Amino acid sequence: MTIIALPAFQDNYIWVIKNQENFICVDPGDASPVMAFAAQEKLRLTHILLTHHHADHIGGVRELEHYFPDVMVHNLFELTQKPEFIQLGQYRFNILNTPGHTQTHVCYFEPNQRWLFCGDTLFSAGCGRVFDGTMADLYASLQQLKQLPDDTQLYCAHEYTRHNLKFARTVEPHNLAIQKYLHTLEANPTQNSLPSTIGLEKKINPFLRLDKPEVRAFVQQQGGSSQKPEACLAYLRKAKDFF
């Protein structure tokens, strides 16, 4: 078993879970990298996992269905009643409802392997914007992911880490973990920063550190409210939009 990041567009990752004869992919916004991978490795695509409905996550699905007519597409975000898990061969993926970025966003967590495919809900050192979800939903979703085991590997859908860390540094200028990690990544500018881990994100991600004094002070100094964590999150997310 190997997990591989297939770059797509400007900063997307299509995640591939590769076995000896076949593979699974997550959020194929573009079919071309997936088909090129399949041809190079001589493997068959058996399952597609989708986290939400945005085009850069589902845009390649129809072409892949044509190319792999037996593929099973799991667009569980469309279901009103979602299953607790899906079993894909040896892997059991728990389905986590994580609205916020979109109203129906889901994440896939494999507890035995400690894999989290989280789409655009949680990024390394950041989180997704709110489109058709709500800030209260996003806060609840982030808190849910924060409770996962620290060694959970975080496979998000975009390479935003370096820019996110620069924002995190302005929020917590005395956070040595942020400074050290940013320095490491800037020394390797083309390196894939993912997967991260939940344990690392608790140290560097301001959107998971809303209770920290320096984060709250940043919000207050900028004229925001830090009395309630949802309000603190809303201000941080807005500040990040204009960073």
SVG drawing of the C-alpha trace seen along z (x, -y; Angstrom):
<svg xmlns="http://www.w3.org/2000/svg" viewBox="-32 -47 49 54">
<polyline fill="none" stroke="black" stroke-width="0.4" points="0.0,0.0 1.3,-3.5 -0.4,-6.9 0.7,-9.2 -0.1,-12.8 -1.0,-13.6 -0.7,-17.4 -3.6,-19.0 -4.3,-22.6 -2.3,-25.2 -2.2,-23.7 -4.6,-20.8 -3.7,-17.3 -5.6,-14.2 -4.7,-11.5 -4.2,-7.9 -4.2,-4.8 -2.2,-2.3 -2.3,1.5 -0.7,4.1 -3.4,4.4 -5.7,1.4 -6.1,-2.0 -8.5,-4.4 -8.4,-8.1 -9.8,-11.0 -11.3,-14.2 -10.2,-13.9 -10.9,-17.4 -9.0,-16.6 -9.0,-13.1 -5.7,-13.5 -3.3,-13.0 -5.3,-9.9 -5.4,-8.3 -1.7,-9.0 -0.9,-7.4 -3.1,-4.3 -1.4,-3.9 2.1,-4.3 1.5,-1.9 -0.8,0.5 -3.4,0.3 -7.2,0.2 -9.1,-2.5 -11.8,-0.8 -13.1,-3.6 -13.4,-7.4 -14.0,-9.1 -15.5,-12.7 -15.5,-15.1 -17.7,-17.9 -19.2,-19.3 -16.7,-22.0 -15.5,-21.5 -11.9,-21.3 -12.8,-18.1 -15.3,-16.4 -14.5,-17.7 -12.7,-14.6 -15.3,-12.1 -17.3,-11.7 -14.2,-11.1 -12.9,-8.6 -16.2,-6.8 -15.9,-6.5 -12.3,-5.3 -13.0,-2.9 -16.6,-1.8 -16.6,0.4 -15.4,-2.3 -17.5,-3.0 -18.0,-6.7 -18.7,-7.5 -20.3,-11.0 -21.6,-10.6 -22.0,-14.3 -25.2,-14.0 -26.9,-11.7 -29.2,-13.1 -28.6,-10.0 -24.9,-9.2 -23.5,-5.8 -21.3,-5.6 -18.5,-4.0 -17.8,-2.4 -15.6,0.8 -13.3,0.7 -11.4,4.0 -9.2,4.0 -9.9,0.4 -12.8,-0.8 -13.4,-4.5 -15.5,-6.3 -17.6,-9.0 -17.3,-12.3 -19.9,-15.0 -17.8,-18.2 -19.9,-21.1 -18.6,-24.6 -16.6,-25.0 -19.7,-23.6 -23.0,-22.6 -22.6,-18.9 -18.8,-18.4 -17.6,-15.0 -14.2,-13.6 -12.9,-10.0 -11.1,-8.7 -9.4,-5.2 -8.8,-4.6 -6.6,-1.6 -4.2,-3.3 -4.8,-6.8 -5.6,-8.4 -7.7,-11.5 -8.8,-12.7 -10.3,-16.0 -10.8,-17.9 -11.1,-21.6 -12.2,-21.5 -8.8,-21.5 -5.5,-22.5 -2.0,-22.3 -1.8,-25.6 -5.1,-26.7 -8.7,-25.8 -11.2,-26.2 -13.2,-29.3 -16.9,-29.2 -19.0,-29.1 -22.5,-27.6 -21.9,-26.3 -21.8,-28.4 -19.0,-29.5 -20.7,-27.7 -20.6,-24.5 -17.0,-25.0 -16.0,-25.5 -17.8,-22.3 -16.1,-20.4 -12.7,-21.6 -13.2,-20.7 -14.3,-17.2 -11.1,-16.7 -9.0,-18.1 -10.2,-15.2 -8.7,-12.6 -5.5,-10.8 -2.4,-13.0 -0.7,-10.5 -3.6,-10.8 -2.1,-11.7 -3.7,-14.7 -4.3,-14.4 -5.9,-17.7 -6.6,-18.7 -4.4,-21.8 -0.8,-22.8 -1.3,-26.0 1.0,-25.2 3.8,-27.8 1.4,-30.7 -0.8,-29.5 2.3,-29.4 3.1,-33.0 -0.3,-34.0 0.0,-31.8 3.3,-33.6 1.5,-37.0 -1.1,-35.6 1.4,-33.9 4.8,-35.6 6.3,-33.9 5.2,-30.3 8.6,-28.6 6.9,-25.5 5.5,-27.7 8.8,-29.5 10.8,-26.2 8.4,-24.5 8.2,-27.5 11.9,-27.7 12.1,-23.9 9.6,-24.2 11.1,-27.4 14.5,-25.7 12.7,-23.1 10.4,-25.3 9.2,-22.5 8.7,-19.8 5.2,-18.5 4.4,-19.5 1.7,-16.8 0.7,-14.7 0.7,-16.7 -0.5,-15.2 -3.2,-16.3 -0.5,-16.5 1.5,-18.9 -1.6,-21.0 -2.4,-21.5 1.0,-23.2 1.0,-25.3 -2.6,-25.9 -4.3,-29.0 -7.7,-27.7 -7.2,-24.8 -5.6,-27.1 -8.5,-29.5 -8.1,-29.1 -4.4,-30.2 -3.7,-33.7 -1.7,-34.9 -4.4,-34.0 -7.1,-35.7 -4.8,-38.7 -4.3,-39.0 -8.1,-39.0 -8.7,-41.6 -5.8,-43.9 -7.3,-43.9 -10.7,-44.9 -12.4,-41.5 -14.2,-39.6 -12.5,-36.7 -15.1,-36.1 -16.6,-33.1 -14.5,-30.7 -16.9,-30.8 -16.5,-34.6 -12.7,-34.3 -12.7,-31.8 -14.8,-34.0 -12.4,-36.9 -9.3,-34.8 -10.9,-33.4 -11.8,-36.9 -8.3,-38.1 -6.8,-35.2 -9.0,-36.0 -7.2,-39.4 -3.7,-38.2"/>
</svg>
